[in-house]
């Protein structure tokens, strides 16, 4: 029994070992096959990747070659210097390095919508592309172009500057260089000169800054300028004008310049009611505001005087005064005259509904007279020590007190005082001189002879 058991054990062990070996063999086969599959997949993917890299490298090289072929003509910021439509060529100035290139416009040249060689203009700022044969490939809008709109531009030809003056709304004291012979000016699609630009023009500047200089190449006059005048404005006193509610200084002139457009003009004066007018200003013709039919304010001139029957002139025109006179507001020269009275000359201002004026006439001079007779008739007669005659005289004197003296050698001097107190009064004086006893005095018989 012991041996039989031993045989069974050995037989079981041999059977177990066979199974293990078979399992290991199968496992090895599976591992080998899996490793081969992974290796094959890896090698396949590496080969595919290699082929893709070759293709990508080929495509990149192809693009690079094409870019290199067009490198000198790719996306150049430039300004148009000239256009030859007959030969289909355009001359560009490179804004980066100031080089000049002439390119050919072909049927394949690409322009922005609505443009072509015929619409290009000198001074246009563009970005363009050309090929190795200098054929224009494409024209594009220049993204680096700047624009500015404002009024107040003045041109300094000495420094070649486009400068904004105080008339500018936002750009005062800013200036840019322009290029003589290249910078263009246009108004209503017509070429103008730089001299045509007025500070009253509303303009649009087109320029380019290359990092060294900031220059203007194109100036569009969007709104030009015109003149506005006021005719028959002389009769408006203290005339003031406002344009679109802003006071405007006339500078002692009845004409001034404005940007073209429609304006509301307000006119005031000390002798008128305020006036408002709509006026269109253009460069075609002078806009005139005719003030001949303007309604002047009026007032009454009421005169009082200390005499009647005087003659009245207003601004040199005879004006009979029978009742208050209606006159337009203003200042007038008044002349009033009356015989035997001093003329009245004065200015009067009519600036209210009723304007009183008092005329106080004064006689030229109130006078009287004195008649003097003296004996002897060769005696000298003096009035206030002024010699006035010999023997007899009549003198007209202003009202007042006087000393009348009569004297002659050999006679006693006589003096009499008179007083002329009423206009037209006449005083008679007689002097009979007595001898003073000197030898020069004549006897009574000599006097009678």
C-alpha positions as CSV (number, residue, x, y, z in Angstrom):
1,X,0.0,0.0,0.0
2,X,2.9,2.3,0.8
3,X,4.4,1.9,-2.7
4,X,1.1,2.4,-4.4
5,X,0.7,5.7,-2.6
6,X,4.2,6.8,-3.6
7,X,3.5,6.1,-7.2
8,X,0.4,8.2,-7.2
9,X,2.3,11.2,-5.7
10,X,4.9,11.1,-8.4
11,X,2.4,10.8,-11.1
12,X,0.5,13.9,-9.8
13,X,3.7,16.0,-9.6
14,X,4.6,15.3,-13.2
15,X,1.1,16.3,-14.3
16,X,1.3,19.7,-12.4
17,X,4.6,20.6,-13.9
18,X,3.4,20.0,-17.4
19,X,0.5,22.4,-16.9
20,X,2.8,25.2,-15.6
21,X,5.1,24.8,-18.5
22,X,2.2,25.0,-21.0
23,X,0.8,28.1,-19.3
24,X,4.2,29.8,-19.4
25,X,4.6,29.0,-23.0
26,X,1.2,30.5,-23.9
27,X,1.9,33.6,-21.8
28,X,5.2,34.1,-23.6
29,X,3.5,33.8,-27.0
30,X,0.9,36.4,-26.0
31,X,3.6,38.8,-24.6
32,X,5.6,38.4,-27.8
33,X,2.7,39.1,-30.0
34,X,1.7,42.2,-28.0
35,X,5.2,43.6,-28.0
36,X,5.4,43.1,-31.7
37,X,2.1,44.9,-32.2
38,X,3.1,47.8,-30.1
39,X,6.5,48.1,-31.8
40,X,4.9,47.9,-35.2
41,X,2.4,50.7,-34.2
42,X,5.1,52.9,-32.8
43,X,7.2,52.4,-35.9
44,X,4.2,53.1,-38.1
45,X,3.3,56.3,-36.2
46,X,6.9,57.6,-36.3
47,X,7.1,57.0,-40.0
48,X,3.7,58.8,-40.5
49,X,4.9,61.7,-38.3
50,X,8.1,61.9,-40.3
51,X,6.2,62.0,-43.6
52,X,3.9,64.8,-42.1
53,X,6.9,66.8,-41.0
54,X,8.4,66.5,-44.4
55,X,5.1,67.8,-46.0
56,X,4.8,70.7,-43.5
57,X,8.4,71.6,-44.0
58,X,7.8,71.6,-47.8
59,X,4.6,73.8,-47.4
60,X,6.4,76.3,-45.1
61,X,9.3,76.5,-47.5
62,X,7.0,77.1,-50.3
63,X,5.3,80.0,-48.4
64,X,8.6,81.4,-47.4
65,X,9.8,81.3,-51.0
66,X,6.7,83.1,-52.1
67,X,7.0,85.7,-49.3
68,X,10.6,86.2,-50.1
69,X,9.7,86.7,-53.8
70,X,7.3,89.6,-52.7
71,X,9.2,90.9,-49.7
72,X,10.2,94.3,-51.1
73,X,6.7,95.0,-52.3
74,X,4.6,93.8,-49.3
75,X,2.3,96.2,-47.3
76,X,4.2,99.4,-48.0
77,X,2.8,102.6,-46.4
78,X,3.1,105.2,-49.2
79,X,1.7,108.4,-50.6
80,X,0.8,108.8,-54.3
81,X,3.2,111.1,-56.0
82,X,1.8,110.9,-59.6
83,X,-0.6,108.9,-61.7
84,X,-0.2,108.1,-65.4
85,X,-3.6,106.7,-66.5
86,X,-2.4,106.5,-70.1
87,X,0.4,104.1,-69.3
88,X,-1.3,102.6,-66.3
89,X,1.4,103.4,-63.8
90,X,1.5,104.9,-60.4
91,X,4.4,106.5,-58.6
92,X,4.5,105.9,-54.9
93,X,6.7,107.5,-52.2
94,X,7.6,105.1,-49.4
95,X,6.7,106.8,-46.2
96,X,9.2,104.8,-44.2
97,X,12.4,105.4,-46.2
98,X,11.4,108.1,-48.7
99,X,12.2,105.8,-51.6
100,X,10.2,106.2,-54.8
101,X,8.7,103.3,-56.8
102,X,6.8,103.2,-60.1
103,X,4.4,100.2,-60.4
104,X,2.3,98.9,-63.2
105,X,-1.5,98.7,-62.8
106,X,-2.8,95.5,-64.4
107,X,-6.2,93.9,-64.8
108,X,-5.5,91.8,-61.7
109,X,-4.5,94.7,-59.5
110,X,-6.9,94.7,-56.5
111,X,-8.3,98.1,-55.3
112,X,-10.7,98.8,-52.5
113,X,-14.4,98.7,-53.6
114,X,-15.4,101.6,-55.7
115,X,-11.8,102.7,-56.6
116,X,-9.4,102.2,-59.4
117,X,-6.4,104.0,-61.0
118,X,-8.7,106.8,-62.2
119,X,-9.8,107.6,-58.7
120,X,-6.4,107.8,-57.2
121,X,-5.1,111.3,-56.5
122,X,-1.8,112.8,-55.6
123,X,-1.4,113.0,-51.9
124,X,-3.5,109.9,-51.2
125,X,-2.0,107.8,-48.3
126,X,-2.3,104.1,-49.0
127,X,-0.8,100.7,-48.3
128,X,0.1,98.7,-51.4
129,X,1.7,95.4,-52.6
130,X,3.7,94.8,-55.8
131,X,5.4,91.7,-57.2
132,X,8.9,91.1,-58.5
133,X,7.9,92.5,-61.8
134,X,6.7,95.7,-60.2
135,X,3.1,95.0,-61.0
136,X,0.7,96.4,-58.5
137,X,-0.9,93.5,-56.7
138,X,-3.1,95.2,-54.2
139,X,-4.0,98.7,-52.9
140,X,-5.4,98.9,-49.3
141,X,-6.4,101.6,-46.8
142,X,-3.4,102.7,-44.8
143,X,-4.1,101.8,-41.2
144,X,-1.4,104.2,-40.0
145,X,-2.9,107.2,-41.7
146,X,-4.2,109.8,-39.3
147,X,-6.9,112.4,-39.9
148,X,-7.9,115.6,-38.1
149,X,-10.8,118.0,-38.7
150,X,-10.9,121.6,-37.5
151,X,-10.9,125.3,-38.4
152,X,-8.2,127.8,-37.8
153,X,-5.5,126.6,-40.2
154,X,-2.8,129.0,-41.4
155,X,0.0,128.2,-43.8
156,X,3.5,129.2,-42.9
157,X,5.4,129.0,-46.2
158,X,8.7,130.0,-44.6
159,X,8.8,127.0,-42.3
160,X,6.5,124.9,-44.5
161,X,4.1,124.3,-41.7
162,X,0.3,123.7,-41.5
163,X,-0.4,125.5,-38.2
164,X,-3.6,125.9,-36.2
165,X,-4.3,129.4,-34.9
166,X,-6.5,130.6,-32.1
167,X,-9.5,130.3,-34.4
168,X,-9.2,126.5,-34.0
169,X,-11.8,124.8,-31.8
170,X,-9.5,122.1,-30.4
171,X,-6.1,122.2,-32.1
172,X,-4.8,125.6,-31.2
173,X,-1.0,126.0,-31.5
174,X,-0.5,122.6,-33.1
175,X,1.5,122.4,-36.4
176,X,2.5,119.8,-38.9
177,X,5.0,119.8,-41.8
178,X,3.9,119.8,-45.4
179,X,5.8,118.8,-48.5
180,X,6.1,121.4,-51.2
181,X,4.9,120.1,-54.5
182,X,3.4,117.0,-53.0
183,X,0.9,118.0,-50.3
184,X,-2.3,118.6,-52.1
185,X,-5.4,120.8,-51.3
186,X,-8.8,120.0,-52.6
187,X,-12.2,121.6,-52.4
188,X,-15.2,120.1,-54.2
189,X,-12.9,117.7,-56.0
190,X,-10.9,120.6,-57.5
191,X,-7.2,121.1,-56.9
192,X,-6.5,124.3,-54.9
193,X,-3.3,125.9,-53.7
194,X,-2.1,126.1,-50.1
195,X,-2.7,129.9,-50.4
196,X,-6.4,129.2,-50.8
197,X,-6.8,128.0,-47.3
198,X,-8.3,130.4,-44.8
199,X,-8.4,130.1,-41.0
200,X,-12.2,130.2,-41.5
201,X,-12.2,127.0,-43.6
202,X,-13.2,123.7,-42.0
203,X,-10.6,121.3,-43.2
204,X,-9.7,117.6,-42.9
205,X,-5.9,116.9,-42.7
206,X,-4.5,113.5,-43.8
207,X,-1.1,112.8,-42.5
208,X,1.5,110.2,-41.5
209,X,4.0,109.9,-38.7
210,X,7.0,107.7,-39.5
211,X,8.5,108.2,-36.1
212,X,10.8,110.9,-37.2
213,X,8.6,113.5,-38.8
214,X,4.8,114.0,-38.8
215,X,3.7,115.3,-42.2
216,X,0.5,116.3,-43.9
217,X,0.0,115.0,-47.4
218,X,-3.6,115.7,-48.2
219,X,-5.9,118.6,-47.1
220,X,-9.6,118.5,-47.9
221,X,-11.5,121.7,-47.5
222,X,-14.8,120.4,-46.3
223,X,-16.3,123.9,-45.8
224,X,-14.8,126.9,-47.4
225,X,-15.4,130.5,-46.4
226,X,-17.3,133.6,-47.6
227,X,-17.9,137.2,-46.7
228,X,-20.8,138.8,-45.0
229,X,-21.6,142.5,-45.3
230,X,-24.1,144.9,-43.8
231,X,-25.2,147.6,-46.2
232,X,-26.9,150.9,-45.0
233,X,-25.6,150.2,-41.5
234,X,-24.4,153.8,-41.0
235,X,-27.6,155.0,-39.4
236,X,-27.6,152.3,-36.7
237,X,-25.9,153.8,-33.6
238,X,-23.8,151.6,-31.3
239,X,-24.4,148.7,-33.7
240,X,-23.6,145.2,-32.2
241,X,-23.7,141.9,-34.0
242,X,-23.9,138.3,-32.8
243,X,-23.5,135.2,-34.9
244,X,-25.2,132.1,-33.7
245,X,-25.7,133.9,-30.3
246,X,-21.9,134.6,-30.1
247,X,-20.8,138.3,-30.0
248,X,-18.8,139.2,-33.1
249,X,-16.4,142.1,-33.3
250,X,-16.8,144.2,-36.4
251,X,-13.5,146.0,-35.9
252,X,-14.9,149.2,-37.3
253,X,-15.9,147.3,-40.5
254,X,-19.3,146.3,-41.9
255,X,-17.8,143.2,-43.6
256,X,-16.3,140.1,-42.1
257,X,-15.5,136.4,-43.0
258,X,-17.2,133.3,-41.9
259,X,-17.0,129.5,-42.6
260,X,-19.6,128.7,-45.3
261,X,-23.0,127.7,-43.8
262,X,-26.2,129.1,-42.5
263,X,-26.1,131.5,-39.6
264,X,-28.5,133.3,-37.3
265,X,-27.5,137.0,-37.3
266,X,-28.7,139.2,-34.5
267,X,-28.3,143.0,-34.8
268,X,-28.8,145.5,-32.0
269,X,-28.4,149.3,-31.7
270,X,-29.3,152.1,-29.5
271,X,-31.8,153.5,-32.1
272,X,-33.4,150.2,-33.4
273,X,-35.3,147.3,-32.1
274,X,-33.3,144.0,-32.1
275,X,-33.2,142.3,-35.6
276,X,-32.8,138.6,-36.3
277,X,-32.0,137.3,-39.8
278,X,-31.0,133.9,-41.3
279,X,-28.0,134.3,-43.6
280,X,-26.4,131.8,-45.9
281,X,-22.6,132.3,-46.4
282,X,-20.8,130.7,-49.3
283,X,-17.6,131.3,-51.3
284,X,-19.6,132.0,-54.5
285,X,-21.0,135.4,-53.6
286,X,-20.9,137.9,-50.8
287,X,-23.9,137.6,-48.4
288,X,-25.4,141.0,-47.8
289,X,-27.7,142.1,-45.0
290,X,-29.5,145.2,-46.3
291,X,-30.5,147.4,-43.4
292,X,-32.1,150.1,-45.5
293,X,-35.6,149.0,-44.7
294,X,-35.0,148.5,-41.0
295,X,-37.5,150.0,-38.6
296,X,-35.9,152.8,-36.6
297,X,-37.2,153.6,-33.1
298,X,-38.8,157.1,-32.9
299,X,-39.4,159.7,-30.2
300,X,-40.9,163.2,-29.8
301,X,-38.8,166.4,-29.6
302,X,-40.7,168.9,-27.4
303,X,-39.3,172.5,-27.5
304,X,-39.9,175.3,-25.0
305,X,-38.5,178.8,-25.7
306,X,-38.4,182.3,-24.1
307,X,-39.2,184.0,-27.4
308,X,-41.5,183.3,-30.3
309,X,-41.0,183.4,-34.1
310,X,-37.5,181.9,-34.0
311,X,-36.1,180.0,-37.0
312,X,-35.3,176.3,-36.4
313,X,-33.0,174.0,-38.4
314,X,-32.5,170.3,-37.6
315,X,-29.4,168.8,-39.2
316,X,-29.3,171.8,-41.6
317,X,-33.0,171.5,-42.7
318,X,-35.5,174.2,-41.9
319,X,-38.1,172.7,-39.6
320,X,-41.1,174.9,-38.6
321,X,-41.9,174.2,-35.0
322,X,-45.6,174.2,-34.3
323,X,-45.9,171.0,-32.2
324,X,-43.6,168.2,-31.0
325,X,-41.5,166.7,-33.8
326,X,-41.3,163.0,-34.3
327,X,-37.7,161.9,-35.0
328,X,-35.9,158.6,-35.3
329,X,-33.6,157.7,-32.4
330,X,-30.3,159.4,-32.8
331,X,-28.3,162.6,-32.3
332,X,-29.2,165.7,-34.1
333,X,-27.7,169.2,-34.6
334,X,-30.1,172.0,-33.6
335,X,-29.6,175.6,-34.8
336,X,-32.2,178.2,-33.6
337,X,-31.9,181.9,-34.8
338,X,-33.7,185.1,-33.9
339,X,-32.9,188.7,-35.0
340,X,-31.1,190.7,-32.3
341,X,-30.5,187.5,-30.3
342,X,-27.5,185.2,-30.2
343,X,-27.8,182.0,-32.2
344,X,-28.4,178.7,-30.3
345,X,-26.4,175.8,-31.5
346,X,-26.5,172.5,-29.7
347,X,-26.8,168.7,-30.1
348,X,-29.9,166.8,-28.9
349,X,-30.3,163.1,-28.6
350,X,-33.6,161.3,-29.2
351,X,-33.5,158.2,-27.1
352,X,-36.9,158.1,-25.4
353,X,-40.6,158.5,-26.2
354,X,-40.5,162.2,-25.3
355,X,-37.4,164.3,-25.4
356,X,-37.7,167.9,-24.0
357,X,-35.5,170.7,-25.2
358,X,-35.4,174.3,-23.8
359,X,-34.2,177.2,-26.0
360,X,-33.2,180.2,-24.0
361,X,-32.4,183.1,-26.3
362,X,-30.1,185.9,-25.2
363,X,-29.9,189.3,-27.0
364,X,-26.7,190.0,-28.8
365,X,-26.3,193.0,-26.5
366,X,-28.7,195.5,-24.8
367,X,-27.4,199.0,-25.7
368,X,-28.2,202.7,-25.3
369,X,-26.5,205.9,-26.6
370,X,-25.1,209.2,-25.3
371,X,-25.0,212.5,-27.3
372,X,-22.4,215.0,-26.2
373,X,-22.0,218.7,-27.2
374,X,-19.2,220.9,-25.8
375,X,-18.2,224.6,-25.8
376,X,-15.7,225.4,-27.0
377,X,-16.4,223.2,-30.0
378,X,-12.7,222.3,-30.1
379,X,-12.8,220.6,-26.7
380,X,-11.9,216.9,-26.5
381,X,-14.5,214.5,-25.3
382,X,-13.6,211.3,-23.4
383,X,-15.7,208.4,-22.2
384,X,-14.1,206.4,-19.5
385,X,-10.8,208.1,-20.4
386,X,-11.1,207.0,-24.0
387,X,-11.1,209.8,-26.6
388,X,-14.3,209.7,-28.6
389,X,-14.4,213.0,-30.4
390,X,-14.1,216.8,-30.5
391,X,-16.8,219.4,-29.9
392,X,-19.7,216.9,-30.3
393,X,-20.3,213.2,-30.7
394,X,-22.8,210.4,-30.3
395,X,-21.8,207.0,-29.0
396,X,-23.7,203.7,-28.7
397,X,-22.9,202.0,-25.4
398,X,-23.9,198.8,-23.7
399,X,-26.0,199.1,-20.6
400,X,-24.0,200.4,-17.7
401,X,-22.3,203.3,-15.9
402,X,-19.8,205.6,-17.7
403,X,-17.8,208.8,-17.0
404,X,-17.9,211.4,-19.7
405,X,-15.1,214.0,-19.7
406,X,-14.7,217.2,-21.6
407,X,-11.4,219.2,-21.5
408,X,-9.3,221.7,-23.4
409,X,-6.2,223.6,-22.6
410,X,-6.9,226.9,-20.8
411,X,-10.3,225.6,-19.6
412,X,-11.5,223.8,-16.5
413,X,-12.1,220.1,-17.2
414,X,-15.6,218.9,-16.6
415,X,-16.7,215.3,-15.8
416,X,-20.2,213.9,-15.8
417,X,-21.4,210.4,-14.9
418,X,-24.2,208.7,-16.8
419,X,-26.1,205.4,-16.4
420,X,-27.6,203.7,-19.4
421,X,-30.1,201.2,-17.8
422,X,-32.6,200.5,-20.5
423,X,-32.1,199.0,-23.9
424,X,-32.4,201.8,-26.5
425,X,-32.0,204.7,-23.9
426,X,-30.4,207.9,-25.2
427,X,-28.8,210.5,-22.9
428,X,-28.0,214.1,-24.0
429,X,-25.0,215.9,-22.4
430,X,-23.9,219.5,-22.9
431,X,-20.5,220.9,-21.6
432,X,-19.8,224.7,-21.4
433,X,-16.2,224.9,-20.3
434,X,-15.0,227.8,-18.2
435,X,-11.6,229.5,-18.6
436,X,-9.1,228.6,-16.0
437,X,-7.5,232.2,-16.2
438,X,-4.4,231.1,-18.1
439,X,-3.1,233.1,-21.1
440,X,-4.1,230.3,-23.4
441,X,-7.8,230.7,-22.6
442,X,-9.6,232.8,-25.3
443,X,-11.7,235.9,-24.3
444,X,-15.4,235.9,-24.6
445,X,-15.2,238.0,-27.8
446,X,-12.7,235.5,-29.2
447,X,-15.1,232.7,-28.4
448,X,-18.0,234.6,-30.1
449,X,-15.9,235.2,-33.2
